[in-house]
Every structure is written in structure tokens, then in C-alpha cells.
Amino acid sequence: MKIKIFKAVLYSVINPILFLKYIERNILLVLMPRKLFHRRLQKNPYINFKNILYGLDQKSPVTQKGLIDSYSDYLITEKAIKSVLFSVNEVDVEKNIKKFLKKGDVFFDVGAHFGYFSALGAACVGEKGQVHMFEPAPLCFDYLKNLQTKNSNYRFVINKVGVGNEKKNIDLLLSPPPHLSSHTLVPNFLETKNLTVYQKIKVPIIRLDEYIEKIKIVPKLIKIDVEGYEYMVLKGLEKLFKNTTQRPVIICEISPSAHSLLGHSLEQLYKYMYSYDYKAFYSWNASIEIKNIKNPMGNNVIFRAPKQ
């Protein structure tokens, strides 16, 4: 509770406008009558992006096929669907995707899950831009494929792979309902969340720098949400960092408790990024640099070079 209060105070100080919008959206989310909410479902959640959420079914908003279907722990309740439509689902990530992406840009969504931020990224880069999604979980892949199919005028590239620091096959731990956003490549990480029953499947891992070399396009923005495997993803960009001065902006979710399970520390991750001219900024305000990485600053961090 103390940490939550600290974060609320921190966010209200570093970005009072966004914080007030977040509070306002949450109030509307709670107070909106069911009838009005169902009318809202008929409208497109994002302007100028037709069918971005596959056309929600007003008659059965919890079980409609294409997005929810009792799949994501963000979207198995009506309240959770509201949180998406009212843009209170990681508002800091949403803000930075809109801030750093422009028409014609290339966006990498690493740990794309069911495609919420991939869809938002496509809305930002437009039909001339590209969105490359990386997601090894089979059920997630099906939803990404649906997003691609129903928005064929946008350039979605789906990669059914995990991302790391070396090319190999490793275990993906599939967390059970209602924790379906906790799939991880980190051994024993689910146990730290008191999840002891899960499924294991083998998935292929690729390096992002080799993928970039193959497609010959450097993304403008990379979003990383991989439940503790983020340092391995960042290490898999080392060839790019060494061989070019191009530095994509990186929105990275960080899970400190997972790092020791992989044999490294949070300090090593930051030191690695600093060695390639990156600096760390608050996701709630990407103009304020993080000076003390041990402070409870939230899950998401913005890594960017000084000129970005």
C-alpha cells in the first residue's frame, strides 16, 4: 500500500496532466451506466483506425470472438473491457507510443500478447508504416493473426517467436487463467507470483539485431514486455548498438525480481544500456531522467539517446 501511495504521488508530480486524465478516465469507467457503455462499444476506440479491436460484439461483450473470448486477464470482465475503451490500460505506455511514433515509422512490439499496443502502434504509423509483432504463445498468436486479417490495409508482420540474446529453443511457461498475461521465459519466475501450476512448451528464440539486419530496417520504437526476460532481449540488440549510431527509443517493462533467476542484476541491465549512450527516463514523463534506479518508479522505463 505504501508503494502504491508513493507511486501515485510521484506520478502526480512528474506529470499532473496525465495523472488527472487517468483519474478522470477511471471515474468515468466506474460511473458509466451499463446501457451507455454498450453504446460506446459500437464506436471505434481509436479515431481513424477501422476495426482496430475487431468490432466488439455489443450483445455479448465479454465472450465475443476476436479479442476477448475468456482469454486475457485484462479482458475477461466487463470492467476490463471498459478499461481498454477508456484508455486506462497502461496509460504511460499508450502516451509514449503516441509520442514517439509518426506516420511511416516502424514499430516493434516484443511480447505483443493479444495485440492491444500493436493496434495502437499501427494507428500511429498509418498504412505506410510497419508493425512487427513478436509473440511465442500459441493462443496469443491466433489473436494477432485476427488483428492482421481484419486490418489488411495495415502492414502487420507477425513473428511466432520469443526474443533473446541467442538463437535457440527454450521453455515458455504458460500461466493459467486468470493470469494469462504472465507467460514468461524465465525459469521459476511464476513461482514468485505464487503460480505453481502452468504448462511448458518449447519455443524458438531469435536476436533482434539479426532480425533487423535481415529486414534491413531499424525501428523507430521498440516496446518490450516479456515478464522478466527484458535484459536478454536488450542483449540481443548489441550488434545493432555496436555497428550503428541508430538508437531506437525503447519502452521497457522491468521486473527486478526476475533478474537474479537469470544470473544478473538490475544494475547490470542499466549499466549495459548506459554503455551504448542510452539514458533512462520515467515512462510517465519521458523528459525526466531517472537518477536512482532503486526507487519504486513503476514497471515501465523509457530508454532513449540524448538526441531523441
DAHUNOR-V197106 format. One record per pair of residues at least 12 apart in sequence whose C-alpha atoms are under 8 Angstrom apart, sorted by sequence separation. I is the first residue (numbers start at 1). J is the second residue. D is the distance in Angstrom with one decimal. If there is no record, write none. Layout:
# DAHUNOR-V197106
i j d
I J D
I J D
This chain:
# DAHUNOR-V197106
i j d
54 66 6.1
172 184 5.9
173 185 6.2
42 55 7.7
54 67 6.9
62 75 7.4
63 76 7.8
118 131 6.6
145 158 7.3
172 185 4.9
173 186 7.9
42 56 7.1
53 67 6.9
62 76 6.1
107 121 6.6
144 158 7.2
171 185 6.3
172 186 7.9
173 187 7.8
41 56 6.2
62 77 6.1
118 133 7.0
170 185 7.6
175 190 7.4
282 297 7.4
41 57 7.6
42 58 6.8
62 78 6.1
286 302 6.5
41 58 6.1
61 78 7.1
141 158 7.9
173 190 8.0
283 300 5.8
107 125 7.9
282 300 7.5
283 301 5.1
39 58 7.8
62 81 7.7
106 125 7.1
141 160 6.6
282 301 5.6
283 302 5.5
38 58 5.9
61 81 7.9
101 121 7.3
105 125 5.3
175 195 7.4
281 301 6.0
282 302 6.1
103 124 6.1
104 125 5.1
112 133 5.7
176 197 7.2
280 301 6.5
281 302 5.0
102 124 5.8
103 125 4.0
104 126 6.4
109 131 7.3
111 133 7.5
112 134 5.9
113 135 6.3
138 160 7.8
175 197 7.6
176 198 5.8
230 252 7.3
280 302 5.7
281 303 6.3
94 117 7.4
97 120 7.7
98 121 7.6
101 124 5.9
102 125 5.2
103 126 5.3
104 127 7.5
105 128 7.9
106 129 5.6
107 130 6.2
108 131 5.9
109 132 6.2
110 133 6.1
111 134 5.7
112 135 5.5
133 156 7.4
135 158 7.8
136 159 7.7
137 160 7.5
175 198 5.1
176 199 7.8
230 253 7.4
280 303 4.7
281 304 7.8
97 121 6.5
101 125 6.2
104 128 4.9
105 129 4.9
106 130 4.7
107 131 4.8
108 132 4.8
109 133 4.8
110 134 4.9
111 135 5.2
113 137 7.9
130 154 7.5
131 155 6.3
132 156 6.0
133 157 6.1
134 158 6.4
135 159 6.4
136 160 4.7
174 198 5.7
175 199 6.9
230 254 6.8
279 303 5.5
280 304 6.8
103 128 7.0
104 129 3.8
105 130 6.6
106 131 5.9
107 132 6.2
108 133 6.0
109 134 6.2
110 135 6.8
129 154 7.8
130 155 5.0
131 156 5.0
132 157 4.6
133 158 4.9
134 159 4.8
135 160 5.2
136 161 4.4
173 198 6.5
174 199 5.1
208 233 7.4
278 303 5.9
279 304 5.6
94 120 7.7
98 124 6.4
103 129 6.2
104 130 7.3
106 132 7.7
108 134 7.8
114 140 5.1
127 153 6.3
128 154 7.6
129 155 6.7
130 156 6.1
131 157 6.2
132 158 6.0
133 159 5.8
134 160 6.1
135 161 5.6
136 162 5.2
173 199 5.8
174 200 6.1
207 233 7.4
222 248 6.7
224 250 7.4
227 253 7.7
228 254 6.5
267 293 7.9
278 304 5.2
279 305 6.1
97 124 7.9
113 140 5.4
114 141 7.4
127 154 4.8
128 155 7.4
130 157 7.6
132 159 7.4
134 161 5.9
135 162 6.0
173 200 4.8
174 201 7.7
209 236 6.1
221 248 5.3
222 249 6.3
223 250 5.8
224 251 6.1
225 252 6.3
226 253 7.5
227 254 7.7
228 255 4.9
278 305 4.6
279 306 7.2
113 141 7.7
115 143 7.2
119 147 7.6
126 154 7.0
127 155 6.5
134 162 6.5
172 200 5.7
173 201 6.8
208 236 5.6
209 237 4.7
218 246 7.6
220 248 5.0
221 249 4.8
222 250 4.8
223 251 4.7
224 252 4.7
225 253 5.2
227 255 6.5
228 256 7.3
231 259 8.0
277 305 5.9
278 306 7.3
114 143 5.5
115 144 5.7
134 163 7.3
171 200 6.0
172 201 5.4
207 236 4.8
208 237 5.6
209 238 6.9
210 239 8.0
219 248 6.1
220 249 6.4
221 250 5.8
222 251 6.2
223 252 6.0
224 253 6.1
225 254 7.9
228 257 7.7
229 258 7.6
277 306 7.7
114 144 5.9
171 201 5.5
172 202 6.1
207 237 6.9
209 239 5.9
218 248 7.4
221 251 7.7
228 258 5.0
229 259 7.8
273 303 7.8
113 144 7.9
171 202 4.6
172 203 6.4
209 240 5.4
227 258 7.9
228 259 6.6
115 147 7.2
122 154 6.9
170 202 5.3
171 203 6.3
251 283 7.7
122 155 7.9
169 202 6.1
170 203 5.7
122 156 7.9
169 203 5.3
170 204 6.7
242 276 7.8
137 172 7.8
169 204 4.4
170 205 7.3
241 276 6.4
136 172 7.9
168 204 5.8
169 205 5.9
137 174 7.5
167 204 7.4
168 205 5.3
167 205 5.2
168 206 7.2
231 269 5.9
166 205 6.9
167 206 4.8
189 228 7.8
45 85 5.6
166 206 6.3
167 207 6.5
45 86 7.9
162 203 6.8
164 205 6.0
165 206 7.4
166 207 5.9
185 226 7.8
186 227 7.7
72 114 7.8
161 203 6.5
162 204 6.1
163 205 5.1
164 206 6.0
165 207 5.6
184 226 6.5
185 227 7.6
186 228 6.4
161 204 5.4
162 205 4.6
163 206 5.0
164 207 5.5
183 226 7.9
184 227 5.4
185 228 7.8
186 229 6.2
41 85 7.9
161 205 5.8
162 206 6.4
163 207 5.8
164 208 7.6
183 227 7.0
184 228 7.2
185 229 6.4
255 299 6.9
37 82 7.7
161 206 7.0
163 208 6.8
182 227 6.4
184 229 7.4
254 299 5.4
137 183 7.7
253 299 5.2
254 300 6.1
67 114 7.4
253 300 4.2
254 301 7.2
252 300 5.5
253 301 6.3
30 79 7.9
251 300 6.7
252 301 5.3
29 79 7.6
251 301 5.9
252 302 6.3
111 162 7.8
251 302 4.7
252 303 7.5
250 302 5.7
251 303 6.5
29 82 6.2
110 163 7.3
249 302 7.3
250 303 5.1
29 83 6.8
249 303 6.0
250 304 6.5
249 304 4.9
248 304 7.1
249 305 7.5
26 83 7.8
29 86 6.8
247 304 7.2
247 305 6.5
249 308 7.4
26 86 7.8
25 86 6.1
25 87 7.5
26 88 6.9
25 88 6.7
53 116 7.9
164 229 7.5
192 257 8.0
22 88 6.4
53 119 7.7
52 119 6.1
136 203 6.4
165 232 5.0
52 120 8.0
113 181 7.2
136 204 7.8
164 232 4.7
165 233 6.0
22 91 7.2
163 232 7.7
164 233 4.2
165 234 7.5
189 258 6.0
163 233 5.6
164 234 7.5
165 235 5.3
166 236 6.9
164 235 7.2
165 236 4.0
164 236 5.5
165 237 7.8
186 258 7.0
189 261 7.4
163 236 7.7
188 261 7.3
46 120 7.8
49 123 5.7
187 261 7.0
48 123 7.2
186 261 7.1
187 262 7.9
67 143 6.6
186 262 7.0
46 123 7.6
66 143 6.4
66 146 6.5
66 147 8.0
54 146 7.8
54 147 6.8
53 147 7.5
52 147 7.4
54 150 6.6
51 150 7.0
52 151 7.3
51 151 7.0
50 151 7.5
73 177 7.1
72 177 8.0
73 178 5.1
71 177 7.7
72 178 7.2
73 179 5.7
72 179 7.6
73 180 5.8
74 181 8.0
72 180 5.5
73 181 6.6
71 180 7.0
72 181 6.5
106 217 7.9
108 219 6.5
106 218 7.5
107 219 5.5
110 222 7.2
106 219 4.7
107 220 6.1
108 221 6.4
109 222 6.1
110 223 5.9
111 224 6.2
112 225 7.6
105 219 7.2
106 220 5.6
107 221 5.2
108 222 4.7
109 223 5.0
110 224 4.8
111 225 5.1
105 220 6.1
106 221 7.0
107 222 6.0
108 223 6.3
109 224 6.5
110 225 6.3
111 226 5.3
107 223 8.0
110 226 7.2
101 220 7.0
100 220 7.7
101 221 7.0
100 221 7.0
97 221 7.8
100 249 7.6
96 251 7.8
93 251 7.3
96 283 7.3
93 283 6.9
96 286 7.8
92 283 5.7
92 284 5.2
93 300 7.6
18 284 7.8
15 284 6.3
14 284 7.1
15 285 6.0
14 285 6.2
11 284 6.6
14 288 7.7
10 297 7.9
7 296 7.1
6 296 7.9
7 297 6.6
7 298 7.0
3 296 6.9
